[in-house]
Amino acid sequence: MQQGDVFKVTDIDYDNLTAEDLLSEELYDTILSQDDELKINKSVGLCGNRARKLSMKTDFDKCYKAYLAQVARLQMADGTAGSVTSFADQPITLRCGLWVADDAGVRKCKRTPDGATAWDVASPIPIMPTELYENIDTGTEKIRIAYFKNNAWRSTVCERVTVSSNIKIIELANIGIEVTSESSKFLVKYISDMVSLNLNIIPRYKSTSRLGWINNDFMPYDTNVKFDGEVDNKYIFEAVSQVGDYHTWLMHMKELRKNRIFRIALNTSFAAPLIRLTGTLPFITHLWGGTGTGKSVTLMAAASVWGNPEPGKMFRTLNMTEYALLSASAFLGDMCFVGDELQSIKSKWTDLDKMIMTLTEGQNRGRMHFNHSLPVDNWRCSYLFSGEEPITYDNSGGGVKNRVIEIQCNDMLVPDGNKTAALVRENYGHAGKDFIELIKKHDLREPYRNIQKEILATSDTTPKQAMAMALIMLADCMVSKFIFDVEPLDFEDIKKYLLSESQVDVSERAHSFIINHIAQNMARFNSDTSGEEWGIIKENEVLINKNILHRELKAMGFEFDAVKSKWAEKKYLTLNSAGRYIHNVRVKNASMKADFVRLTLE
């Protein structure tokens, strides 16, 4: 052929190719224009044979290899020079440079050391990046990968580091992406090339891995922010949805709300998104008592405010580890955590007081990765729990008592539990979405403060107990007026569910315990007793051995050092002449002095 002629594959006269032909870009373009690997390899081999006869095989190989590298550089710099993806029903069309991306998968042609042509296979199935995310909480970039499997396009969201590592990307095989240790490096390169070639095409979004408030938006109801946490919390995220008939749900709940405890439980669920808006802290409402009162169905109804009330969705048993409980709280963010069967969590948490404090502080402990600290999760959930026994005890700390609205259930909460359970399984999720749109239109900080002040003015409860109940009542005001069209709760309706200052005060509970304990052990204060002698009682006071007092208080979870100053302020104990708590005295006929605490009995 003459130099400058346009090559066609069928016209190539391999036996008569000239030296100029063998070094021309036109010949190389013609060879690579074939869509069959066998034909390409055959053409390169025949050209190589001709080059060997002309004693220029090395020059041919170098030029052909340089040509491939040049094309690759041009296409990586400007994707317009390359081809585009041609997957059937693909979610987006992207430039793919030197990669061939069609229904047979993803591959790229290359030259082998011996001059032959081979294919690097990145994936035997269609696969492509479709969206890029930047998490607003952590700043972490994530990527959505779409792939065609079992006659349908599917997708997953993962961190960029996952698809940038030959080792990490193999984890995607668990969800059906066809990747092996051999193909992983090609798949990593392919995804990297696709992102680089299509930075102006692939959509970028702000994203979050949790539910709840994001500035003035509320995930998942607002679409300005994308959800990027599907792998870990897909089932909960999908549970937040609207199913069935809203009116049917409303009419049934309107009737059930005539029961005051049921109403408080439902209000606790509605109160969750109010916590961040009012600048307050998470709180717990706990319903406890024997079986058969409808506690579990009440919790299902409360869960149905936001979504699917089936176990494992928006409603769960508390048979979960500490990590699972805190992770679920962080994911729910500003929604209600509904948990049944509190007693099942005791084997996971050795200290329920610690659990309560951790949940109501609204953040977990900082965690460390091998080379950096991980972000601290935070949340503003309300918690609605149920169980057969209380969640706090006489020896629980004051901070713990403060954070819990605890209600004993003796009477039936739901007349027909089976009917209600069936109804909320078929009709759910509408009220939560409606409520979010409602509260966006109101500044609720001042109404909240007014309710809290009224509670404190009309009861002897603590500010933190008033905080929790004020949130419940604020939720009740909003849903009563705008959703159920009924009168809201009155302050008199909720007073009996609040703890008084003395019930919260640890020193009061410790003093009440020790006075009752002394009364139960009067024989210990008799010098004629054959057992252990604790001290002496006379008129309106008791002298009790310091070590015994410490021991008996500690056995019930109290510490003398933690309550002694309050006891002195309240005149529950008498200081010695030096202003100290301990009296070093001889009791009756004792041969030596001992340390005693002088308690008043009035």
C-alpha positions in Angstrom: 0.0 0.0 0.0 1.1 3.5 -0.6 1.8 5.8 2.4 -1.2 8.0 3.2 -3.8 5.5 2.0 -6.7 4.9 4.4 -6.5 1.4 5.8 -9.4 -1.0 6.0 -9.0 -4.3 7.8 -10.1 -6.2 4.8 -7.7 -4.3 2.6 -4.5 -4.8 4.6 -2.0 -6.7 2.5 0.2 -7.9 5.3 2.8 -9.4 2.9 3.4 -6.1 1.2 3.3 -3.7 4.2 6.2 -1.2 4.0 8.3 0.1 6.9 6.4 3.3 6.7 3.1 1.4 6.9 4.2 -0.6 10.0 5.0 2.7 11.8 1.8 4.6 10.8 -1.0 5.5 13.2 -3.5 4.7 10.5 -2.5 1.0 10.7 -2.7 1.0 14.5 -6.2 2.7 14.4 -7.4 0.0 11.9 -6.1 -2.8 14.1 -7.8 -1.5 17.2 -11.1 -0.7 15.5 -11.9 -4.4 15.4 -14.3 -5.5 18.2 -13.0 -9.0 18.4 -9.9 -9.9 20.5 -8.9 -12.8 18.3 -9.0 -10.5 15.2 -6.9 -7.9 16.9 -4.3 -10.4 18.0 -4.2 -12.0 14.5 -3.6 -8.6 12.9 -0.9 -7.6 15.4 0.8 -11.0 14.8 0.7 -10.7 11.0 2.1 -7.2 11.2 4.8 -8.5 13.6 5.8 -11.2 11.1 6.1 -8.6 8.3 8.2 -6.4 10.6 10.5 -9.3 11.4 11.1 -9.9 7.7 12.0 -6.2 7.3 14.3 -6.5 10.3 12.3 -3.9 12.2 10.3 -6.0 14.7 11.7 -4.0 17.7 10.8 -0.7 16.1 7.3 -1.9 15.4 6.7 -3.1 18.9 8.0 0.2 20.4 5.9 2.3 18.2 2.7 0.3 18.7 3.2 0.3 22.5 3.9 4.1 22.4 0.8 4.6 20.4 -1.4 2.8 22.9 0.1 4.8 25.7 -0.5 8.1 23.9 -4.1 7.2 23.2 -4.6 6.4 26.9 -3.1 9.7 28.0 -5.3 11.7 25.6 -8.5 9.8 26.6 -7.7 10.2 30.4 -7.2 13.9 29.9 -10.2 14.5 27.7 -12.9 11.8 27.8 -14.3 13.1 24.5 -11.7 11.1 22.7 -12.8 7.8 24.3 -15.8 5.7 24.0 -18.8 5.7 26.4 -20.6 3.0 28.4 -23.1 1.0 26.5 -24.8 -1.1 29.2 -28.5 -1.9 28.5 -30.8 0.4 30.6 -27.8 2.0 32.2 -28.7 4.6 34.9 -26.2 7.1 33.5 -24.0 7.3 30.4 -20.3 7.9 31.2 -17.1 8.2 29.3 -15.0 5.1 29.7 -11.7 6.0 27.9 -9.8 2.8 26.9 -12.2 0.6 28.8 -14.8 -1.4 26.9 -18.0 -1.2 29.0 -20.9 -3.2 27.6 -23.3 -5.9 28.5 -20.5 -8.4 28.4 -18.8 -6.6 31.3 -15.8 -4.3 31.6 -12.4 -4.9 30.1 -9.4 -3.1 28.5 -7.1 -4.2 25.7 -3.4 -4.3 26.4 -0.2 -5.5 24.7 1.7 -8.4 26.2 5.5 -8.5 26.4 5.6 -10.8 23.3 3.7 -8.3 21.3 0.3 -10.0 21.4 -3.0 -8.4 22.5 -4.8 -9.4 25.7 -7.6 -8.1 27.9 -7.6 -6.9 31.5 -11.1 -7.9 32.8 -12.3 -5.6 35.5 -15.8 -7.2 35.8 -17.8 -9.9 34.0 -21.0 -7.9 34.7 -22.0 -4.3 33.9 -20.8 -2.0 36.7 -20.3 1.8 37.0 -20.2 4.6 39.5 -23.4 6.7 39.5 -23.2 9.2 42.4 -20.7 10.8 44.6 -21.5 11.8 48.2 -19.9 14.0 50.8 -21.1 13.2 54.3 -22.0 16.4 56.1 -21.3 15.0 59.6 -17.8 13.5 58.9 -16.6 15.0 55.6 -16.1 11.4 54.3 -16.6 10.9 50.6 -18.7 7.9 49.5 -19.6 6.6 46.1 -22.7 4.8 44.8 -21.8 1.8 42.6 -24.5 0.4 40.3 -24.2 -3.1 39.0 -26.4 -5.4 36.8 -27.1 -8.8 38.4 -30.0 -11.3 38.0 -31.7 -9.2 35.3 -31.9 -6.0 37.3 -29.7 -3.0 38.2 -28.8 -2.8 41.8 -26.6 -0.4 43.8 -24.6 0.0 46.9 -23.0 2.9 48.7 -19.5 2.5 50.1 -16.6 4.7 51.2 -14.2 5.8 48.6 -11.4 3.9 50.3 -13.2 0.7 49.7 -13.1 1.0 45.9 -9.6 2.4 46.0 -8.0 -0.7 47.6 -7.4 -4.0 45.9 -8.0 -5.7 49.2 -11.0 -3.8 50.5 -12.9 -3.9 47.2 -13.2 -7.7 47.4 -15.6 -7.2 50.3 -18.2 -6.1 47.7 -18.4 -9.7 46.6 -20.7 -10.2 49.7 -23.4 -8.2 48.0 -23.1 -9.8 44.6 -20.5 -7.8 42.8 -18.3 -10.1 40.8 -14.8 -9.3 42.0 -11.9 -11.6 42.9 -8.4 -11.2 44.2 -7.2 -11.4 40.5 -9.7 -8.9 39.1 -9.7 -6.5 42.0 -6.8 -4.4 40.8 -8.5 -3.9 37.4 -11.9 -3.0 39.0 -10.1 -0.5 41.2 -8.4 1.1 38.2 -11.7 1.1 36.2 -13.7 2.9 38.9 -10.8 5.4 39.4 -10.7 6.1 35.7 -14.4 6.5 35.5 -14.5 9.0 38.2 -11.6 11.0 36.8 -13.1 11.0 33.3 -16.5 12.0 34.5 -16.1 14.6 37.3 -18.4 17.0 35.4 -21.0 14.2 34.7 -21.3 12.1 37.9 -23.8 13.9 40.2 -22.4 15.0 43.6 -24.6 15.3 46.7 -24.3 16.2 50.3 -25.2 13.1 52.3 -25.8 11.7 55.8 -25.7 8.3 57.4 -28.5 9.0 60.0 -32.1 10.0 60.3 -33.3 13.3 61.7 -32.6 17.0 61.4 -30.0 18.4 59.0 -30.3 22.1 59.3 -34.0 22.7 58.3 -34.4 19.4 56.5 -35.4 16.2 58.1 -34.1 12.9 56.7 -35.7 10.9 55.1 -38.6 13.2 54.2 -36.5 15.9 52.5 -34.5 15.2 49.3 -31.9 17.9 49.4 -29.6 15.5 51.3 -28.9 11.9 50.2 -28.8 8.9 52.5 -25.4 7.1 52.3 -25.6 4.5 55.1 -27.6 1.8 53.4 -25.1 -1.0 54.2 -25.3 -0.8 58.0 -28.9 0.5 58.5 -30.7 -0.4 55.3 -33.6 -2.1 57.1 -34.4 0.7 59.5 -34.1 3.3 56.8 -36.5 1.4 54.6 -38.9 1.0 57.5 -39.5 4.8 57.7 -42.2 4.9 55.1 -45.9 5.6 54.6 -48.2 2.6 54.1 -51.9 2.1 54.2 -54.6 4.7 55.1 -53.8 7.7 57.3 -57.4 8.4 58.3 -57.8 4.8 59.5 -54.8 5.1 61.7 -55.9 8.5 63.0 -59.4 7.4 64.0 -58.1 4.4 65.9 -55.3 6.3 67.7 -57.8 9.0 68.6 -59.8 6.5 70.5 -56.9 4.8 72.2 -55.5 8.2 73.3 -58.3 8.4 75.8 -56.2 6.2 78.0 -53.7 8.6 79.6 -50.7 6.2 79.7 -51.2 5.2 76.1 -51.3 8.9 75.2 -48.1 9.6 77.1 -46.4 6.7 75.2 -47.6 8.1 71.8 -46.5 11.6 72.8 -43.1 10.3 73.7 -42.7 9.1 70.1 -43.8 12.4 68.7 -41.5 14.3 71.1 -38.3 13.0 69.6 -37.8 15.6 66.9 -38.6 18.4 69.4 -35.6 17.6 71.5 -33.0 19.2 69.2 -35.4 22.1 68.3 -35.7 23.0 72.0 -32.1 22.5 72.9 -32.8 19.8 75.5 -31.5 16.3 76.1 -32.8 12.8 75.4 -35.1 11.2 77.9 -36.7 7.8 78.6 -40.3 6.8 79.2 -40.6 3.4 80.7 -43.8 1.4 81.0 -43.5 -1.5 83.4 -45.7 -4.1 85.0 -47.0 -7.6 84.6 -47.9 -9.2 81.3 -51.3 -8.8 79.6 -51.7 -5.1 79.9 -51.0 -4.3 76.3 -47.5 -2.6 76.8 -46.0 -4.2 73.7 -49.0 -3.2 71.5 -48.7 0.3 72.9 -45.1 0.4 71.8 -46.0 -0.9 68.3 -48.6 1.9 68.0 -45.9 4.5 69.0 -43.5 3.0 66.5 -46.1 3.3 63.7 -46.0 7.1 64.0 -42.8 6.9 61.9 -42.9 3.6 60.0 -43.2 -0.1 60.0 -43.9 -1.3 63.6 -42.8 -4.9 63.0 -40.0 -6.3 65.3 -36.6 -5.5 63.8 -37.9 -2.4 62.0 -39.0 0.7 64.0 -39.8 -1.6 67.0 -37.3 -4.0 68.5 -36.7 -6.1 71.6 -33.9 -4.9 73.8 -32.0 -8.1 73.6 -29.0 -6.3 72.1 -25.4 -5.5 72.8 -24.2 -2.1 74.1 -22.6 -1.4 70.7 -25.9 -2.3 68.8 -28.0 -0.1 71.2 -25.7 3.0 70.8 -25.3 2.5 67.0 -29.1 2.3 66.6 -29.5 5.5 68.7 -26.9 7.3 66.5 -28.7 6.2 63.3 -32.2 7.2 64.5 -30.7 10.6 65.4 -33.9 12.6 66.1 -36.5 9.8 66.0 -37.9 7.7 68.8 -36.2 4.5 69.9 -38.9 2.0 70.7 -37.7 -1.0 72.7 -39.6 -3.9 74.3 -38.6 -6.4 77.0 -36.1 -4.4 79.0 -35.3 -7.3 81.2 -33.6 -9.0 78.3 -30.9 -6.4 78.2 -29.6 -7.2 81.7 -27.2 -9.8 80.4 -25.6 -7.2 78.0 -25.5 -4.3 80.5 -24.3 -5.1 84.0 -25.2 -1.6 85.1 -28.6 -0.2 83.9 -27.8 3.2 85.5 -24.8 3.4 83.2 -27.0 2.6 80.2 -29.5 5.3 81.1 -26.9 7.9 81.5 -25.1 7.0 78.3 -28.4 7.1 76.3 -29.6 10.3 77.7 -26.3 12.1 77.4 -26.8 11.7 73.7 -23.3 10.7 72.6 -21.0 7.7 72.8 -17.4 7.5 74.0 -14.7 8.5 71.5 -13.3 5.5 69.7 -9.9 5.0 68.2 -8.9 3.5 64.9 -5.4 2.1 64.5 -4.2 5.5 63.2 -6.8 8.0 64.1 -9.8 8.8 66.3 -13.2 8.1 64.9 -16.0 10.7 65.0 -18.1 10.7 68.2 -21.7 9.7 67.4 -24.4 11.9 68.8 -28.2 11.7 68.9 -31.3 13.3 70.4 -33.7 10.4 70.6 -36.6 10.0 72.9 -36.7 6.4 74.3 -39.9 4.4 74.9 -39.2 1.2 76.7 -41.3 -1.5 78.4 -40.6 -4.3 80.8 -41.8 -6.4 83.7 -39.9 -4.4 86.3 -38.7 -0.8 86.9 -35.8 0.6 85.0 -34.5 2.5 88.1 -34.1 1.4 91.7 -34.0 2.9 95.1 -30.2 3.1 94.9 -30.1 4.6 91.4 -28.3 7.9 91.2 -30.2 11.2 91.1 -29.1 11.9 87.6 -30.6 8.5 86.5 -33.9 9.1 88.2 -34.1 12.6 86.7 -33.9 11.3 83.1 -36.7 8.7 83.3 -40.5 9.0 83.3 -41.4 5.7 84.8 -45.0 4.5 84.8 -46.4 1.3 86.4 -49.1 -0.3 84.3 -51.7 -2.1 86.3 -54.7 -1.7 84.0 -55.3 -2.6 80.3 -53.8 0.0 78.0 -55.3 -1.3 74.7 -58.7 -3.0 74.8 -58.2 -5.2 71.8 -54.5 -5.8 71.3 -54.8 -8.1 68.3 -57.0 -5.6 66.4 -54.6 -2.7 67.1 -51.5 -4.7 66.2 -53.1 -5.8 62.9 -54.2 -2.2 62.2 -50.8 -0.6 62.7 -49.1 -3.3 60.7 -51.2 -2.2 57.7 -51.3 1.6 58.3 -48.3 3.5 59.4 -45.8 6.3 58.9 -48.1 9.1 57.8 -48.3 10.9 61.1 -44.6 11.3 61.5 -44.2 12.9 58.2 -47.2 15.1 58.8 -45.8 16.1 62.2 -42.4 17.2 60.8 -44.1 19.5 58.3 -46.2 20.9 61.1 -43.4 21.7 63.5 -41.2 23.3 60.8 -43.8 26.1 60.7 -43.5 26.9 64.4 -40.8 28.2 66.8 -41.4 25.9 69.7 -38.7 27.1 72.1 -40.8 29.6 74.0 -43.9 27.3 74.2 -41.6 24.6 75.6 -40.1 27.0 78.3 -43.6 28.1 79.3 -44.8 24.5 79.8 -41.7 23.6 81.8 -42.1 26.7 84.0 -45.8 25.7 84.6 -44.8 22.2 85.6 -42.2 23.4 88.1 -44.7 26.0 89.5 -47.4 23.4 90.0 -45.4 20.5 91.3 -42.4 19.7 93.5 -40.5 17.9 90.8 -37.0 18.6 89.5 -36.1 20.7 86.5 -34.9 17.7 84.5 -38.1 15.7 85.2 -40.0 18.8 84.1 -37.9 19.0 81.0 -38.9 15.5 79.9 -42.5 16.0 80.7 -42.6 19.4 79.0 -41.4 17.7 75.8 -44.2 15.1 76.1 -46.8 17.8 76.8 -45.5 20.1 74.0 -45.9 17.1 71.6 -49.4 16.5 72.9 -50.3 20.2 72.4 -49.2 20.1 68.7 -50.8 16.7 67.8 -54.0 17.3 69.8 -54.6 20.7 68.0 -53.4 20.0 64.5 -53.7 16.3 64.0 -56.3 14.8 66.3 -58.4 17.9 66.8 -59.0 17.3 70.5 -58.1 19.2 73.7 -54.5 18.8 75.0 -53.5 17.3 78.3 -53.9 19.3 81.5 -51.1 19.7 84.0 -53.2 17.8 86.6 -53.2 14.8 84.2 -49.5 14.3 84.4 -48.5 15.3 88.0 -48.6 11.8 89.4 -46.1 10.5 86.8 -43.4 13.0 88.0 -40.9 12.2 90.7 -40.6 14.7 93.6 -37.3 16.3 94.6 -37.1 14.0 97.6 -37.7 10.9 95.3 -34.8 12.0 93.0 -32.5 13.1 95.8 -30.0 10.3 96.6 -29.4 11.6 100.1 -33.1 11.4 100.9 -33.4 7.9 99.6 -30.3 6.8 101.4 -31.5 8.3 104.7 -34.9 6.7 104.3 -33.3 3.4 103.7 -31.0 3.5 106.7 -33.7 4.6 109.1 -36.0 1.8 108.0 -33.0 -0.6 108.1 -32.3 0.4 111.7 -35.9 -0.1 112.6 -35.8 -3.6 111.1 -32.6 -4.5 113.2 -33.4 -3.1 116.6 -31.9 -6.1 118.3 -28.5 -5.0 116.9 -28.7 -2.0 119.2 -29.2 -4.1 122.4 -26.1 -4.7 124.5 -27.5 -8.1 125.4 -27.6 -9.3 121.8 -25.6 -12.4 121.1 -24.8 -11.3 117.5 -23.1 -8.3 116.0 -23.7 -5.0 117.9 -24.2 -2.0 115.8 -24.5 0.8 118.4 -27.0 2.4 120.7 -30.4 4.1 120.4 -31.5 6.7 122.8 -34.4 9.0 122.7 -34.3 10.8 119.3 -30.9 9.7 118.0 -28.9 6.7 117.2 -25.2 6.1 117.5 -24.2 3.6 114.8 -20.7 2.2 114.2 -19.1 4.0 111.2 -17.9 0.8 109.5 -21.3 -0.9 109.8 -23.0 2.2 108.5 -20.7 2.2 105.5 -21.2 -1.5 104.9 -25.0 -1.4 105.1 -25.3 1.6 102.8 -22.9 0.1 100.3 -24.8 -3.1 100.2 -27.8 -1.2 98.9 -25.7 0.9 96.4 -25.3 4.0 98.5 -22.0 5.7 99.6 -21.8 7.5 102.9 -19.2 9.9 101.6 -21.6 10.9 98.8 -24.5 11.8 101.1 -23.0 12.9 104.4 -22.8 16.6 103.6 -26.5 16.7 102.6 -27.4 14.8 105.7 -25.5 17.4 107.8 -27.3 20.2 106.0 -30.7 18.6 106.7 -29.8 17.9 110.3 -30.0 14.1 109.7 -26.8 13.7 111.5 -24.9 15.6 114.2 -21.3 16.8 113.8 -18.9 16.5 116.7 -17.4 19.6 118.5 -14.7 19.9 115.8 -17.3 19.9 113.0 -16.5 16.4 111.9 -18.9 13.6 110.9 -17.3 11.0 113.2 -17.7 10.7 117.0 -14.9 8.8 118.8 -16.7 7.5 121.9 -17.0 4.6 124.3 -20.5 3.0 124.2 -21.7 1.7 127.6 -19.3 -0.7 129.1 -17.0 -1.0 126.1 -13.3 -1.1 127.1 -12.2 1.1 124.2 -13.5 3.9 122.1 -14.8 3.5 118.6 -15.9 5.6 115.7 -19.6 6.3 115.5 -22.0 8.4 113.4 -24.7 10.2 115.3 -28.0 10.1 113.4 -31.2 11.9 114.4 -34.4 10.0 114.4 -36.8 13.0 114.2 
